Amino acid sequence: MPGDETLRKTHEESDSEDESDAEPIVKVDIDPSKLTPLSPEVISKQRGVDWMDFILGQATINLGTIGHVAHGKSTVVKAISGVQTVRFKNELVRNITIKLGYANAKIYKCENEACPRPGCYRSYRSDKEDNPPCERPGCNSRMKLVRHVSFVDCPGHDILMATMLNGAAVMDAALLLIAGNETCPQPQTSEHLAAVEIMKLENIIILQNKVDLIKEEQALEHHKSIAAFVKGTVAESSPIVPISAQLKYNIDAVNEYIVKRIPIPVRDFTADPRLIVIRSFDVNKPGAEVDELKGGVAGGSILTGVLRLGQEVEIRPGIVTKDAQGRNRCKPIFSRIVSLHAESNHLQFAVPGGLIGVGTRIDPTLCRADRLVGQVLGAVGKLPKIFTELEISLFLLRRLLGVKTEDKKQTKVSKLVKNELLLINIGSTSTGGRVLSVKGDLAKIQLTSPACTEVGEKVALSRRIEKHWRLVGECLTLSSSFTVCVQELMAVVYLSTGWGSVQRGTVLEVD
């Protein structure tokens, strides 16, 4: 395996040297203009026509799980997909989600029209066959695959909002978890709902979890408090589904709502491929021999285009260093795709939507421990430019959300000041930023680390308050320029919202 392929020349030379040793890559010939998110070639296992025996499916919709800490986000993902998203030792010990969790699930519907709903909807792991038998006693029909979804399991702790925003960058819809044995709303319930509302996520399903721990009268009163909480928000018309994720009660109803209430996102299959990296891994085991080493793996979701096995790719900003004058220098990473995975499914090509693992020939030390998070992977020479400065037009809202104090002075939002340090989230990129100047609603921010972005990306700002980074904002673009929505957290869990737009930026030339 070649080493650090930071230069295209080195990459091409190493390819020729290892051509005979590398495993053969089966390239497929597909027409992206004829693909849709529900194409059998994409979501299921389908007998091929003339270019391969089987096509293993991938998810094409990203569902985020949001809500307060310990309200059952990871548990409901396991109930639907059968996958435990809490994998790391420190997460298991503390019983909380720290890193972004990921899982895929297939949702089926019984082909027998007489099969009663919602029991006719079932969900399984992504490696399930396409037409399993219906599990309802007495029904001898088979089930049909109707959806293949990916879950982005976000942490609910207040100090992990930046991680939640990284996952929100790839969400198409969200499941809002609200525990029935606690009052509504809890601080991060308000905070997460505000974040997805600013991002213009319009498809939300509210899950009233842990109803097995309360009486029927309490559940009805809690249902009313949820309806009052979401009134006037983007989730006002969203269904409220009582469930018990631990007992898998009413999960079939959740599956039905996912199929009927969450539309298929519009995808651009013909544009240049671009994947946003939210996780990266070194898959080699300790003590592996040199000839057994595998390249690093980048995990994320494709925004546009189609990635294929054997395709040449570029990763930006790549390796960031400083020159003698202290200026940032970027060396994009060039490599080749050697594998595509959607959990245990091996793919010949990957389309927008769903969480994908891209195996490359990059030095695995560059991918270890999420070191590629925030990078953008795509076709060589087709990625956006790299920026070091941004000019932003800011609009602050008047009040804070989730405030549990009678002191009205704390609800005011303070304006940005010169030389203030901020945490900037652009897509899945988290970098520091210093306010260079502020004039009215305009601010110029210098990034501590370069960011590969373009007009139209999501942007978030976080402010340092009481030794913690607190959310300042997140949203989608409203026009042909960057849009920044601003939220402000006071004390521990309080936030306010606002928005703005990036006017221009300073481009960094790459090596």
C-alpha positions in Angstrom: 0.0 0.0 0.0 1.4 3.5 -0.8 2.1 5.9 1.9 1.0 9.5 2.4 -0.5 10.4 -1.0 -0.6 14.1 -0.5 0.7 14.9 -3.9 -1.0 13.8 -7.1 2.3 12.9 -8.7 3.2 10.6 -5.8 -0.2 9.1 -5.9 0.1 8.2 -9.6 3.5 6.7 -9.2 2.4 4.6 -6.3 -0.6 3.4 -8.2 1.7 2.1 -11.0 4.0 0.4 -8.5 1.3 -1.4 -6.6 -0.9 -2.2 -9.6 0.0 -5.9 -9.6 -0.4 -6.3 -5.8 -3.7 -4.5 -5.4 -7.0 -6.4 -5.4 -8.8 -6.1 -8.7 -11.5 -3.4 -8.7 -14.7 -4.1 -10.6 -15.8 -0.9 -12.3 -19.4 -0.5 -13.3 -21.0 1.5 -16.0 -24.1 3.3 -14.8 -26.1 6.3 -16.1 -26.6 8.6 -13.1 -29.4 10.5 -15.0 -31.6 7.4 -14.8 -31.1 6.8 -11.1 -33.6 7.9 -8.4 -33.4 7.5 -4.6 -35.9 4.6 -4.9 -34.2 2.8 -7.8 -33.9 -0.9 -7.0 -30.3 -0.7 -8.0 -29.8 1.7 -5.1 -31.9 0.6 -2.1 -32.1 -3.2 -2.5 -30.4 -6.4 -3.6 -31.4 -6.7 -7.3 -30.3 -9.2 -9.9 -28.1 -7.2 -12.3 -28.7 -6.9 -16.0 -25.3 -7.1 -17.7 -22.7 -5.5 -15.5 -22.7 -7.5 -12.3 -24.5 -10.3 -10.5 -25.8 -8.4 -7.6 -26.1 -4.8 -6.6 -26.1 -4.3 -2.8 -28.3 -1.4 -1.7 -27.6 1.7 0.3 -29.8 4.1 2.3 -30.9 7.2 0.5 -32.5 9.2 3.4 -30.7 10.6 6.4 -32.8 10.7 9.6 -31.4 12.5 12.6 -32.4 11.7 16.2 -32.5 14.8 18.3 -33.6 15.7 21.8 -32.4 16.0 25.4 -29.8 13.8 26.9 -31.1 10.3 28.1 -34.4 10.7 26.3 -33.8 7.5 24.3 -32.3 8.6 21.0 -29.8 5.7 20.7 -32.4 3.2 22.0 -35.0 4.1 19.4 -32.3 3.7 16.7 -31.5 0.3 18.0 -35.3 -0.6 18.1 -35.7 0.3 14.5 -32.4 -0.8 12.9 -31.2 -3.4 15.4 -27.8 -1.7 15.5 -26.2 -0.4 18.7 -24.8 3.1 17.9 -23.0 3.4 21.2 -19.8 1.6 20.5 -16.9 3.3 22.3 -15.7 2.4 25.8 -16.2 5.8 27.3 -19.7 6.0 25.8 -20.6 2.6 27.3 -19.2 3.5 30.7 -21.1 6.8 30.9 -24.1 5.5 29.0 -24.3 8.5 26.7 -23.6 9.3 23.1 -20.4 11.3 22.6 -19.5 10.7 19.0 -22.0 10.7 16.1 -23.7 7.3 15.9 -24.7 5.8 12.6 -27.0 2.9 11.6 -28.9 1.8 8.5 -32.4 0.2 8.4 -34.7 -1.2 5.8 -38.4 -0.6 6.2 -40.9 -3.1 4.6 -44.6 -3.3 4.1 -46.7 -6.5 3.7 -48.0 -7.1 0.2 -51.2 -8.4 1.7 -53.7 -5.5 1.7 -55.7 -7.3 4.4 -52.7 -7.1 6.8 -53.7 -4.5 9.4 -51.7 -1.4 9.9 -49.4 -0.4 11.5 -48.3 -4.0 12.0 -47.9 -4.4 8.3 -44.8 -2.2 8.5 -41.6 -3.8 9.8 -37.9 -2.7 10.0 -34.8 -4.7 9.9 -31.0 -4.4 9.5 -29.7 -3.2 6.2 -28.4 -6.7 5.3 -32.0 -8.2 5.3 -33.2 -9.9 2.1 -35.6 -8.0 -0.2 -38.8 -10.0 0.3 -38.9 -11.6 3.8 -42.0 -13.3 4.9 -44.6 -11.3 7.0 -44.2 -12.1 10.7 -47.9 -11.6 11.5 -49.4 -14.9 12.6 -51.7 -16.3 9.9 -50.4 -14.0 7.2 -48.5 -16.1 4.6 -47.7 -13.1 2.3 -44.3 -11.6 1.8 -43.0 -8.1 2.5 -41.9 -5.5 0.0 -39.0 -3.1 0.6 -40.3 0.5 0.6 -37.5 2.6 2.3 -33.8 2.3 3.1 -32.8 4.9 5.7 -29.7 6.0 7.6 -29.8 7.2 11.2 -27.5 10.0 12.4 -27.6 9.6 16.2 -26.7 12.9 17.8 -25.5 13.4 21.4 -27.9 15.2 23.7 -25.5 16.6 26.2 -25.3 20.4 26.2 -21.5 20.6 25.8 -21.7 18.4 22.6 -23.9 20.8 20.6 -21.0 21.3 18.1 -21.1 17.5 17.4 -24.8 17.7 17.0 -24.4 20.4 14.4 -21.9 18.3 12.5 -24.5 15.6 12.2 -27.2 18.1 11.3 -25.2 19.0 8.2 -26.3 15.8 6.5 -29.9 15.4 7.9 -32.9 15.2 5.6 -35.5 14.8 8.4 -35.4 14.4 12.2 -37.0 12.3 15.0 -37.5 14.5 18.0 -37.3 12.3 21.2 -39.2 13.6 24.3 -39.2 11.5 27.4 -42.7 11.1 28.9 -41.4 10.8 32.5 -39.9 14.3 32.5 -41.5 17.7 32.0 -41.5 19.2 28.5 -39.5 21.0 27.3 -36.1 20.1 28.7 -33.2 22.5 27.8 -31.7 20.5 24.9 -35.2 19.7 23.6 -35.7 23.4 22.9 -32.1 23.8 21.7 -32.2 20.9 19.2 -35.6 21.9 17.8 -34.4 25.5 17.4 -31.3 24.2 15.5 -33.2 22.1 13.0 -35.9 24.8 12.6 -33.3 27.3 11.6 -31.8 24.8 9.2 -35.2 24.6 7.5 -35.8 20.9 8.3 -39.5 20.7 7.7 -40.1 17.0 8.2 -40.1 16.1 11.9 -41.7 13.2 13.7 -42.1 13.7 17.5 -41.7 10.5 19.6 -43.1 10.6 23.1 -40.8 8.0 24.6 -40.9 6.0 27.9 -44.7 5.9 28.1 -44.3 2.6 29.8 -43.1 4.4 32.9 -46.1 6.7 33.4 -49.9 6.2 33.7 -52.4 6.9 30.9 -53.6 10.1 32.4 -50.0 11.4 32.8 -49.3 10.4 29.2 -52.3 12.4 28.0 -51.3 15.5 30.0 -47.7 15.2 28.7 -49.0 14.9 25.2 -50.8 18.2 25.7 -47.6 19.8 27.0 -45.7 18.6 23.9 -48.4 20.1 21.6 -48.2 23.4 23.4 -44.4 23.4 23.2 -44.2 22.9 19.5 -47.0 25.3 18.7 -45.7 28.0 16.4 -42.6 26.0 15.4 -41.8 24.0 12.3 -43.0 20.9 14.3 -46.5 22.2 15.0 -48.1 19.9 12.5 -45.8 17.0 13.2 -47.4 13.7 14.5 -46.8 12.9 18.2 -46.3 9.1 18.5 -46.3 7.5 22.0 -43.6 4.7 22.1 -41.5 2.7 24.4 -38.1 2.3 22.6 -36.9 -0.1 25.3 -39.9 -2.5 24.8 -40.2 -1.7 21.0 -43.8 -0.7 21.6 -45.4 1.2 18.7 -42.2 1.0 16.6 -44.2 -0.3 13.7 -46.2 3.0 13.8 -43.0 4.9 13.7 -42.0 3.0 10.6 -45.3 3.9 8.9 -44.9 7.6 9.7 -41.4 7.5 8.3 -42.7 6.0 5.0 -45.8 8.3 4.8 -44.7 11.6 6.3 -41.1 11.9 5.2 -40.9 12.6 1.4 -38.0 11.4 -0.7 -35.5 14.2 -1.0 -34.6 15.6 -4.3 -31.1 14.5 -5.3 -28.7 15.6 -8.0 -27.1 12.4 -9.4 -25.5 14.1 -12.4 -23.4 16.7 -10.7 -19.8 16.3 -9.7 -19.6 14.0 -6.7 -19.0 15.5 -3.3 -19.0 13.8 0.1 -18.9 15.6 3.5 -16.8 13.7 6.0 -18.3 13.3 9.5 -16.2 10.3 10.7 -12.9 8.7 9.7 -11.2 5.5 10.8 -8.0 3.4 10.7 -9.4 -0.1 10.2 -6.1 -1.8 10.8 -5.7 -3.9 13.9 -2.7 -3.5 16.2 0.2 -5.6 15.2 -0.8 -6.0 11.6 1.9 -6.8 9.1 3.0 -4.2 6.5 1.7 -6.2 3.6 -1.7 -6.5 5.4 -2.2 -2.8 6.0 -5.3 -1.1 4.5 -5.8 2.5 3.6 -7.9 4.9 5.7 -11.7 5.0 5.6 -13.7 8.2 5.3 -17.3 8.1 6.5 -20.0 10.6 5.6 -22.9 11.3 3.2 -22.7 12.2 -0.4 -24.4 15.6 -1.2 -24.3 15.4 -5.0 -23.1 13.1 -7.7 -22.1 9.4 -7.7 -18.9 7.8 -6.4 -17.7 4.7 -8.0 -15.1 2.0 -7.2 -11.7 2.8 -8.7 -12.5 6.5 -9.0 -9.7 9.1 -8.5 -10.7 11.4 -5.6 -9.4 14.6 -3.9 -9.8 15.5 -0.2 -9.7 19.2 0.8 -8.4 21.1 2.6 -6.1 18.1 3.1 -2.9 18.5 5.2 -2.7 22.0 6.8 0.7 23.3 7.8 2.3 26.7 8.4 5.2 28.3 6.5 8.0 30.4 7.9 5.8 33.4 8.1 3.1 31.6 10.0 0.7 31.5 7.1 -1.5 28.4 6.5 -0.5 26.1 3.7 -2.8 23.3 2.4 -1.8 20.1 0.5 -4.9 18.3 -0.8 -4.9 14.6 -0.5 -5.2 12.6 -3.7 -6.2 8.9 -3.7 -8.4 6.2 -5.2 -11.5 4.5 -4.0 -10.9 0.8 -3.3 -14.1 0.0 -1.4 -17.6 1.4 -0.8 -19.6 0.2 2.2 -23.1 0.9 3.6 -22.6 -1.0 6.9 -22.1 -4.7 5.8 -23.3 -4.0 2.3 -20.5 -3.8 -0.3 -21.3 -1.2 -3.0 -20.1 -0.8 -6.6 -21.3 2.8 -6.6 -22.7 5.2 -4.0 -25.4 7.9 -4.5 -26.5 10.9 -2.5 -28.2 10.2 0.8 -27.4 7.6 3.4 -24.1 7.2 5.3 -21.3 5.7 3.3 -17.8 4.4 4.2 -15.3 5.1 1.5 -12.2 2.9 1.6 -9.1 4.6 0.1 -5.3 4.1 -0.2 -4.5 7.1 2.1 -2.0 6.6 4.9 -4.3 5.3 7.7 -2.6 7.6 10.3 -4.3 10.5 8.5 -7.7 9.0 9.1 -7.3 7.7 12.6 -9.5 9.0 15.4 -11.7 11.2 13.1 -8.8 13.3 11.8 -10.5 13.8 8.5 -13.8 15.2 10.0 -14.6 18.4 8.3 -12.9 17.6 5.1 -14.7 17.4 1.7 -14.1 14.4 -0.6 -14.9 14.6 -4.3 -13.7 14.4 -7.9 -10.3 15.7 -8.6 -10.3 19.4 -9.4 -14.0 19.8 -8.8 -14.1 20.7 -5.1 -14.9 24.2 -3.7 -12.2 26.7 -2.8 -10.5 26.9 0.6 -11.3 30.0 2.7 -9.4 31.7 5.5 -11.6 34.7 6.1 -15.4 35.3 5.9 -17.5 38.5 5.9 -20.8 37.8 7.5 -24.0 39.8 7.7 -25.5 39.0 11.2 -29.1 39.3 12.5 -29.6 38.5 16.2 -33.0 37.5 17.6 -34.4 39.3 20.6 -35.0 36.5 23.1 -33.4 33.3 24.4 -34.9 29.8 24.2 -35.1 27.4 27.1 -34.5 30.1 29.7 -35.4 29.1 33.2 -34.8 32.4 35.0 -36.9 35.4 35.8 -34.0 37.8 35.3 -34.9 39.3 31.9 -31.5 40.9 31.6 -30.0 37.5 30.9 -32.3 37.0 27.9 -30.7 39.8 25.9 -28.3 38.9 23.1 -25.0 40.7 23.2 -23.5 41.8 19.8 -20.1 40.5 18.5 -17.1 42.6 19.5 -13.7 43.0 17.9 -11.1 40.3 18.7 -13.8 38.0 20.2 -13.0 34.3 19.7 -15.7 32.1 18.2 -16.2 28.5 17.2 -17.2 28.3 13.6 -19.1 25.2 12.2 -19.3 25.0 8.4 -20.9 21.8 7.4 -18.9 19.2 9.5 -15.9 21.6 9.8 -15.2 22.9 13.3 -12.6 25.7 13.5 -11.9 28.7 15.6 -12.5 32.2 14.4 -11.5 35.7 15.5 -13.7 38.7 14.9 -11.5 41.2 12.9 -14.1 44.0 12.6 -17.7 44.7 13.3 -19.7 47.4 11.7 -23.4 47.4 12.3 -24.7 44.0 11.2 -21.5 43.2 9.3 -18.6 41.2 10.7 -15.3 40.0 9.3 -14.0 36.7 10.8 -10.6 35.2 10.4 -10.6 31.4 10.6 -7.8 29.7 12.6 -7.9 26.7 10.2 -8.8 26.8 6.5 -12.3 25.5 5.5 -13.3 24.1 2.1 -16.7 25.6 1.5 -18.8 27.5 -1.0 -21.7 29.8 -1.2 -24.8 28.0 0.1 -23.2 25.9 2.9 -24.6 25.8 6.5 -22.7 27.9 8.9 -22.8 27.9 12.8 -21.3 30.2 15.4 -20.6 29.3 19.0 -19.5 31.7 21.8 -17.4 31.0 24.8 -19.5 31.4 27.9 -18.5 30.1 31.4 -15.7 27.9 30.1 -17.9 26.2 27.5 -18.6 26.7 23.8 -22.3 27.6 23.5 -24.3 27.5 20.3 -24.6 30.7 18.4 -26.4 29.5 15.3 -27.1 27.2 12.3 -29.2 27.4 9.2 -29.5 27.0 5.4 -28.9 29.6 2.7 -31.8 31.8 1.7 -30.2 33.2 -1.4 -27.0 33.0 -3.5 -24.8 33.7 -0.6 -23.9 32.0 2.7 -26.5 32.4 5.4 -25.6 32.3 9.0 -28.3 31.9 11.6 -27.3 33.0 15.1 -28.4 31.5 18.4 -26.9 32.5 21.7 -26.6 30.4 24.8 -26.4 32.1 28.2 -25.3 30.4 31.4 -25.5 26.6 30.8 -28.3 25.8 28.4 -30.0 29.0 27.3 -30.0 30.0 23.7 -31.4 32.6 21.3 -31.6 32.6 17.5 -30.9 34.8 14.6 -29.5 34.7 11.0 -27.3 36.4 8.5 -25.4 35.9 5.3 -21.7 35.6 4.3 -21.0 38.3 1.8 -17.5 37.2 0.7 -14.3 35.5 1.8 -10.6 35.3 1.4 -9.5 32.3 -0.7 -6.3 30.3 0.2 -4.2 29.0 -2.6 -3.2 25.4 -2.2 0.1 23.7 -2.9 
